[in-house]
Amino acid sequence: MAYTYITRDDMVEYVRARLGHPVLELELELAEKDGLGHVHLAINDSLDWFFRHNQDEADYHDWMIVFLREGIIEYDVPEEVTDVVDAAPSFGNGFTPWTAFDVGAHESLVATTGWSQFDLVTYTAALRYLADVQKLVGIQFQLQLHAQAHKLRIFPTPRADRAVIVKVFRKAKISEIFSNILFRDYTVLRTKIIWGEVLSRDDYTFPGGGSVNGGALLDNARADLEKLEQRIYDESAKPHILTDLSL
């Protein structure tokens, strides 16, 4: 059965093994040091890069249930939530099938009747119709996420206790990212770069007589990292919609 890399300590041991430990003595700070130990620093930098450049592996679309309370507009959200998209309020024992109403350019009352025919009677009828629709499908809430504070604000203010289902994007669990072979390769190469920078001032002789050329280690690690980044870019999801700004 394949070994699963779940914790940060697992990742540290994995990186050490990939770099030759215990056969080779690693001239690196292996302790955590508040995230500034060399291996931990490489892990942190790799996580930052993955969350930024490899969204389909590090960020996921998901749904979250929020239990609203009467008169309360601000709610705590898990720290892995990075964005909120929409919310569908509960309706009876379930949720409404619609979360928004999209009207095309030629589908509104104004577009079909013209401004000259959009009189007070038509306007009043439209408002009554919208009120009936809202009663049928529930209130359309507006969402505002404060990602740094992990707070979600709901508008308008809930007038009763109810649940809403919220479409969100969230970071993948760290254990899921650590299990990604591309992430592990990326972390090893970032650690190699740090190691190469430490040794690049001159050739280093290990206890027992072995030696390593720090400059060559650094150059090879940088070249391999560039190739791996390009591979990750090529395998990552591409935008679904392209906009031609010249039109």
N, C-alpha and C positions, 0 to 999 in steps of 0.2 A: 504494500500500500504506500502511495506517495506521501512524503512528509508535507504537512501543511504549515506554512509560515503565517502564524496568527499574530504574534506579538512583536513589539519592537526588539526585544531581546533575541527572539528567533532570527530577525533580520540581521542583527549585529553578528550573531554566530555564523549565519550564512555568508555574509560578506567576508568575514575573517577566513572562512574555509576557502572561498573562491580566490582569495589573495595568497593562499599557500600556508596559512597558519594550521598546525603548529610547526610544520617543516621549516617555514621561514619566519624570522622574527620581524614583526610589523612595526616600523617606526612611526606609529600613529597613537594618538590619544584615544583609547578605547572606552574610557569612562564616559558617562553621559554629560557631565559638566554643564548642566542646565541647557542642554541642546547644542553645546559648542564643542563637545568631543568630536573628533574627526569623522567617525562612522555615523554618529547621530546627526552631525551637520550635513553629511551627504544624503542621509535619509530624508531630512527635513527639506533640503533643496529639491530632491527628486519628487517629493510629494507636491511641493509648490508648482513644479514644472508640469506634473501630470494633471493637476486640477486646472491648470491654465490652458494646456495645449492638447490634452487627450481627453476631451469631454465625454466621448462615448464610453470610455473605460472608467473615468473618475466621477462622472456626474450622471444621474439617472432621473428619469421622469417617474413620479410616484404620486400617490394620493394620501392625504392626511385628514383625519377626522378631528374637527375642533368643536368642542362643546361650549356654545355661547351662553352667557349669563345676562339677564336683563340689566340694561344700563351700563354694561362693561364693554369698552371698545378695544382694550389692549390685552393680548394673550401671549404667554410664553410659547416659543417653538423650539424644537430640537436644534442644536447648534449645527447639525449637518445639513439643514435646509438652506439652500443658497438663493432660491427665488420662488415666488408664488405667482400663479398664472390666473386662476379663476376659482370661484366658489359656487357650489350649488347647495342651497338651503334644504333642510329636511322638509318633507311634505307628508304628513301622516306618519306612517311607519317606514317611509323610504325617502329617497331624494328625488328632486325634480329632474326630468330628463333633459332640461335645457339649462344652460348656464349663461347664455347671452342671446340676444336677438340681433341677427345680421340682416340689414336691409340694403339691397342693391341700389345702384344709381337710378334705375327706372322702375323701382318697386314701391316707392313711398307714395302717400296720398298726394303730396305736392307735385311729384313728377308725373303722376298719372292724370291729375285733374288740372294742373297748372295753377299758378299763383292767383289768377283772376277768379277761379272757382273755389279757392280755398278760403271760404268765408267763415264767419263766427260759428255758424251751425255745424259746418264740417269739422272745425277745430274742436268744438265741444263734443261732438260724436267720437272723434279720435281719442280724446282724453278719457271718455267713458270706456271705450274699447280697451285702451291700455290699462285702465284700472281693473277691468274685468280679467284681463290676461294676467296681471300681477296677482290677483286673488287666486287664480287657477294654478299658477306655477310657482308662486312664492316671491319673496323679495330678492332683488338682485343686489348682492353686497359688493362693495368696492374694497379692495385689499391693498394694504401698504406694509411692506416688510422692511424692518430695520435690522439688516443682517448682522451688523456688529453687536447690537444689543440683544439679538435673538428674540425680537418682539414683533408681533403681528397686530396691526390695527385694522379694525373692521368698521366700515361705514355703510349705511347709517347705523346709529346706535341700536343694538338689539332691543326690541320692546318686550321680549319674552325669552325664556330659556329654550334653546333649540340647538340642534347639531347642524354643522355644515361640513360638506366634503370638499377639500381644497386640493386643487391640482398644483403640485410643487415640483421643483427640481431639488435633488439632494445629493450631497457627496456620498460616494460609495463608502462602505465600511472599510476601515483601515485594513482589516484582515483580508478583505476581498482584493484590495490593491496589492498588499504584500504577496498574495498568491499569484499575481500576474507575472509571468516570466519576463516580460519586457520591462516591467518596473524593477525587478530584481537585477536584471542585466544593467539597467540604467544606473541604479544605485552603486553597483560594483564599479562601473566606469567613473562615476563621480568621485568615489573613494580613491580610485587609482590616480585620478588627477591630483587630489590633495596629497597623496603619498608621493607622487612624482615631483610635486612642487617642493615638498620637504627635502627630497633627496637630490634635487636638480642642481644644487650648488657644486657638487662634486660626486664622483663615483663613491659608492658606499660598500664597504666590506662587511658582510655578516659574520657573526661568531661562527667559527669552523672553516672560514676561508672563502665562502661564496661571496660574490659581488653583484651589484646591480648598477646599471647606468641610469641615474635619475632622469636625465634629460630625455633619453630614449623612452623610458617608461611614460613620461609626461606626454611626449609627442604621440606615441601610439594610442594612449588613452583618449586624447583629444580627437584623434582621427576616428577611432572606433565610436566615440560618443556622437560625433557628427553624423556618421552613417546610421547609427541607431535612431537618432532623432528624426532623420529623413524617413526611415522605415515606419516609425510611429506616426509621423505626419501622413504618410501614404495610406496607412491602414485605418486612420481615424475617419469618423463620419464627416462628410462634406456638407456645406450649407444646402438646404432644400430649395431656397429661393435666391435667385441672383437678380440684382437690380442694376439696370443700365442707366447711369446718371447722365449720360449724354443725350437721352431722349427728351 
